Amino acid sequence: MESESGISYTEFTYQLLQGYDFVHLYKQHGVRVQVGGSDQWGNITAGTDLVRRLLGSQTAPGPAT
């Protein structure tokens, strides 16, 4: 962590920040789908999981019914 070649705070928290961003979009705007490249998969699933944890499994994003 003290090395100059380590990762920045932004890189370290990026997944969490993107997850909270999706929670906000989900709650405020009804966004249910995230689109991203394969390198974003972990960030996308973190957002979906965070919605489930914060809002409950009944409101979690999923297929439209």
DSSP file (Angstrom, degrees, kcal/mol; ACC not computed):
  #  RESIDUE AA STRUCTURE BP1 BP2  ACC     N-H-->O    O-->H-N    N-H-->O    O-->H-N    TCO  KAPPA ALPHA  PHI   PSI    X-CA   Y-CA   Z-CA
    1    1 A M              0   0    0      0, 0.0     5,-0.1     0, 0.0     0, 0.0   0.000 360.0 360.0 360.0 -29.6    0.0    0.0    0.0
    2    2 A E        +     0   0    0      3,-0.1     2,-0.1     2,-0.0     0, 0.0   0.620 360.0 103.8 -86.2 -11.1    2.9    2.4    0.6
    3    3 A S  S >  S-     0   0    0      1,-0.1     3,-1.4     2,-0.1     0, 0.0  -0.385  75.5-130.8 -71.2 147.3    4.6    1.6   -2.6
    4    4 A E  T 3  S+     0   0    0      1,-0.3    -1,-0.1    -2,-0.1    -2,-0.0   0.689 108.2  58.9 -69.6 -17.6    4.3    4.1   -5.5
    5    5 A S  T 3  S+     0   0    0      2,-0.0    -1,-0.3     0, 0.0    -2,-0.1   0.360  86.1 105.5 -93.7   6.3    3.3    1.3   -7.8
    6    6 A G  S <  S-     0   0    0     -3,-1.4     2,-0.2     1,-0.1    -4,-0.0  -0.053  80.9 -84.2 -72.9-177.4    0.2    0.4   -5.7
    7    7 A I        -     0   0    0      1,-0.1    -1,-0.1     2,-0.0     2,-0.1  -0.597  42.5-113.9 -91.6 154.8   -3.3    1.2   -6.6
    8    8 A S     >  -     0   0    0     -2,-0.2     4,-2.3     1,-0.1     5,-0.1  -0.313  26.8-107.8 -80.3 166.9   -5.0    4.5   -6.0
    9    9 A Y  H  > S+     0   0    0      1,-0.2     4,-2.2     2,-0.2     5,-0.2   0.890 121.0  55.0 -58.9 -40.8   -7.9    5.1   -3.6
   10   10 A T  H  > S+     0   0    0      1,-0.2     4,-0.9     2,-0.2    -1,-0.2   0.926 109.3  45.4 -61.1 -46.2  -10.1    5.6   -6.6
   11   11 A E  H  4 S+     0   0    0      1,-0.2     4,-0.4     2,-0.2     3,-0.4   0.890 112.5  52.8 -63.3 -38.8   -9.1    2.3   -8.1
   12   12 A F  H  < S+     0   0    0     -4,-2.3    -2,-0.2     1,-0.2    -1,-0.2   0.859 119.1  33.1 -65.6 -37.3   -9.6    0.6   -4.8
   13   13 A T  H  X S+     0   0    0     -4,-2.2     4,-2.7     1,-0.2     5,-0.2   0.400  87.7 103.1-100.9   1.2  -13.1    2.0   -4.2
   14   14 A Y  H  X S+     0   0    0     -4,-0.9     4,-2.7    -3,-0.4     5,-0.2   0.877  80.3  50.7 -56.1 -44.1  -14.3    2.0   -7.8
   15   15 A Q  H  > S+     0   0    0     -4,-0.4     4,-2.1     1,-0.2    -1,-0.2   0.912 112.9  46.3 -62.3 -43.2  -16.4   -1.2   -7.5
   16   16 A L  H  > S+     0   0    0     -4,-0.2     4,-2.5     2,-0.2    -2,-0.2   0.917 112.9  49.4 -65.3 -43.8  -18.2    0.2   -4.4
   17   17 A L  H  X S+     0   0    0     -4,-2.7     4,-2.0     1,-0.2    -2,-0.2   0.907 111.9  47.7 -63.9 -41.5  -18.8    3.6   -6.0
   18   18 A Q  H  X S+     0   0    0     -4,-2.7     4,-2.0    -5,-0.2    -1,-0.2   0.872 110.3  53.9 -67.3 -35.7  -20.2    2.1   -9.1
   19   19 A G  H  X S+     0   0    0     -4,-2.1     4,-2.0    -5,-0.2    -2,-0.2   0.934 109.8  45.8 -62.1 -46.7  -22.4   -0.2   -7.0
   20   20 A Y  H  X S+     0   0    0     -4,-2.5     4,-2.3     1,-0.2    -2,-0.2   0.851 108.5  57.7 -65.7 -33.7  -23.8    2.8   -5.1
   21   21 A D  H  X S+     0   0    0     -4,-2.0     4,-2.4     1,-0.2    -1,-0.2   0.918 107.0  47.8 -60.3 -43.4  -24.3    4.6   -8.4
   22   22 A F  H  X S+     0   0    0     -4,-2.0     4,-2.7     2,-0.2    -2,-0.2   0.887 108.1  55.0 -66.5 -38.3  -26.5    1.8   -9.6
   23   23 A V  H  X S+     0   0    0     -4,-2.0     4,-2.7     2,-0.2     5,-0.2   0.933 110.0  47.2 -58.7 -45.2  -28.5    1.7   -6.3
   24   24 A H  H  X S+     0   0    0     -4,-2.3     4,-3.0     1,-0.2     5,-0.4   0.940 113.5  46.7 -61.7 -48.1  -29.2    5.4   -6.8
   25   25 A L  H  X S+     0   0    0     -4,-2.4     6,-1.8     1,-0.2     4,-1.7   0.873 113.3  50.6 -62.4 -36.8  -30.3    4.9  -10.5
   26   26 A Y  H  X S+     0   0    0     -4,-2.7     4,-1.0     4,-0.2    -2,-0.2   0.936 117.8  37.3 -64.8 -48.5  -32.4    2.0   -9.5
   27   27 A K  H  < S+     0   0    0     -4,-2.7    -2,-0.2    -5,-0.2    -3,-0.2   0.920 126.3  34.0 -72.8 -44.9  -34.2    3.8   -6.7
   28   28 A Q  H  < S+     0   0    0     -4,-3.0    -3,-0.2    -5,-0.2    -2,-0.2   0.785 134.4  19.5 -85.7 -28.4  -34.6    7.2   -8.3
   29   29 A H  H  < S-     0   0    0     -4,-1.7    -3,-0.2    -5,-0.4    -2,-0.2   0.398  96.1-116.5-126.9   0.1  -35.0    6.4  -12.0
   30   30 A G     <  +     0   0    0     -4,-1.0    -4,-0.2    -5,-0.3     2,-0.2   0.708  49.5 169.8  71.3  19.7  -36.1    2.8  -12.1
   31   31 A V        +     0   0    0     -6,-1.8    -1,-0.2     1,-0.1    -2,-0.1  -0.478   9.2 168.8 -66.3 130.7  -33.0    1.7  -14.0
   32   32 A R        +     0   0    0     -2,-0.2     2,-0.4     1,-0.1    -1,-0.1   0.476  53.5  60.3-121.2  -8.6  -32.9   -2.1  -14.0
   33   33 A V        -     0   0    0     28,-0.1     2,-0.4     2,-0.0    -1,-0.1  -0.974  54.8-165.8-130.0 136.1  -30.1   -2.9  -16.5
   34   34 A Q        -     0   0    0     -2,-0.4     2,-0.4    -3,-0.1    10,-0.0  -0.951   9.8-158.4-115.1 141.7  -26.5   -2.1  -16.6
   35   35 A V        +     0   0    0     -2,-0.4     2,-0.3     9,-0.0    -2,-0.0  -0.968  28.1 133.2-121.2 135.2  -24.4   -2.5  -19.7
   36   36 A G        -     0   0    0     -2,-0.4    -2,-0.0     5,-0.0     5,-0.0  -0.986  50.5 -84.3-168.3 168.3  -20.6   -2.9  -19.8
   37   37 A G    >   -     0   0    0     -2,-0.3     3,-2.1     1,-0.1     4,-0.3  -0.194  52.5 -94.0 -74.9 172.4  -17.7   -4.8  -21.1
   38   38 A S  G >  S+     0   0    0      1,-0.3     3,-1.0     2,-0.2     4,-0.3   0.774 124.7  63.1 -61.5 -25.9  -16.4   -8.0  -19.7
   39   39 A D  G 3  S+     0   0    0      1,-0.2    -1,-0.3     2,-0.1     4,-0.2   0.636 102.1  51.9 -73.2 -12.1  -13.9   -6.0  -17.6
   40   40 A Q  G <> S+     0   0    0     -3,-2.1     4,-2.5     1,-0.1     3,-0.4   0.403  76.9 104.2 -99.9  -0.1  -16.9   -4.3  -15.8
   41   41 A W  H <> S+     0   0    0     -3,-1.0     4,-2.7    -4,-0.3     5,-0.3   0.884  80.5  48.7 -53.3 -46.8  -18.6   -7.6  -14.9
   42   42 A G  H  > S+     0   0    0     -4,-0.3     4,-1.7     1,-0.2    -1,-0.3   0.881 112.4  48.7 -62.6 -38.5  -17.6   -7.5  -11.2
   43   43 A N  H  > S+     0   0    0     -3,-0.4     4,-1.7     2,-0.2    -1,-0.2   0.895 112.0  49.3 -67.6 -40.4  -18.7   -3.8  -10.9
   44   44 A I  H  X S+     0   0    0     -4,-2.5     4,-1.8     1,-0.2    -2,-0.2   0.934 113.1  45.1 -65.4 -47.1  -22.1   -4.6  -12.5
   45   45 A T  H  X S+     0   0    0     -4,-2.7     4,-2.5     1,-0.2    -1,-0.2   0.815 108.0  59.1 -69.3 -28.0  -22.8   -7.6  -10.3
   46   46 A A  H  X S+     0   0    0     -4,-1.7     4,-2.3    -5,-0.3    -1,-0.2   0.905 106.0  49.0 -64.5 -40.0  -21.7   -5.6   -7.2
   47   47 A G  H  X S+     0   0    0     -4,-1.7     4,-2.0     2,-0.2    -2,-0.2   0.916 111.8  47.6 -64.7 -43.5  -24.4   -3.0   -8.0
   48   48 A T  H  X S+     0   0    0     -4,-1.8     4,-1.9     1,-0.2    -2,-0.2   0.915 113.5  48.1 -63.8 -43.4  -27.0   -5.7   -8.4
   49   49 A D  H  X S+     0   0    0     -4,-2.5     4,-2.4     1,-0.2    -1,-0.2   0.886 109.0  53.9 -64.9 -38.8  -25.9   -7.4   -5.2
   50   50 A L  H  X S+     0   0    0     -4,-2.3     4,-2.7     2,-0.2     5,-0.3   0.886 105.8  52.9 -65.0 -38.8  -25.9   -4.1   -3.3
   51   51 A V  H  X S+     0   0    0     -4,-2.0     4,-2.9     2,-0.2     5,-0.5   0.942 110.4  48.6 -59.1 -46.8  -29.5   -3.4   -4.4
   52   52 A R  H  X S+     0   0    0     -4,-1.9     4,-1.5     1,-0.2    -2,-0.2   0.918 114.7  44.6 -58.8 -44.5  -30.5   -6.8   -3.0
   53   53 A R  H  < S+     0   0    0     -4,-2.4    -1,-0.2     1,-0.2    -2,-0.2   0.884 121.7  36.3 -70.7 -38.7  -28.7   -6.2    0.3
   54   54 A L  H  < S+     0   0    0     -4,-2.7    -2,-0.2    -5,-0.2    -3,-0.2   0.851 131.0  26.7 -83.7 -35.1  -30.0   -2.6    0.8
   55   55 A L  H  < S-     0   0    0     -4,-2.9    -3,-0.2    -5,-0.3    -2,-0.2   0.501 112.1-104.9-110.0  -6.5  -33.5   -2.9   -0.6
   56   56 A G    ><  -     0   0    0     -4,-1.5     3,-1.3    -5,-0.5     4,-0.3   0.066  32.2 -83.5  94.9 152.8  -34.3   -6.6    0.0
   57   57 A S  G >  S+     0   0    0      1,-0.3     3,-0.8     2,-0.2    -1,-0.1   0.728 119.7  67.7 -66.8 -22.8  -34.5   -9.5   -2.4
   58   58 A Q  G 3  S+     0   0    0      1,-0.2    -1,-0.3    -3,-0.1    -2,-0.1   0.777 106.8  39.8 -69.3 -24.5  -38.1   -8.7   -3.5
   59   59 A T  G <  S+     0   0    0     -3,-1.3    -1,-0.2    -4,-0.2    -2,-0.2   0.355  86.2 129.8-104.2   5.2  -37.0   -5.5   -5.2
   60   60 A A    <   -     0   0    0     -3,-0.8   -11,-0.1    -4,-0.3   -12,-0.1  -0.285  67.8-100.0 -64.7 143.0  -33.7   -6.9   -6.7
   61   61 A P        +     0   0    0      0, 0.0    -1,-0.1     0, 0.0   -29,-0.1  -0.294  65.1 127.8 -59.3 144.5  -33.2   -6.3  -10.4
   62   62 A G        -     0   0    0     -3,-0.1     3,-0.1   -30,-0.0     0, 0.0  -0.945  59.1 -28.5-174.6-169.9  -34.0   -9.2  -12.6
   63   63 A P        -     0   0    0      0, 0.0     2,-0.1     0, 0.0     0, 0.0  -0.294  67.6-108.7 -61.0 140.8  -36.0  -10.3  -15.6
   64   64 A A              0   0    0      1,-0.1     0, 0.0    -3,-0.0     0, 0.0  -0.460 360.0 360.0 -68.7 141.3  -39.1   -8.3  -16.3
   65   65 A T              0   0    0     -2,-0.1    -1,-0.1    -3,-0.1     0, 0.0   0.379 360.0 360.0-117.9 360.0  -42.3  -10.2  -15.6
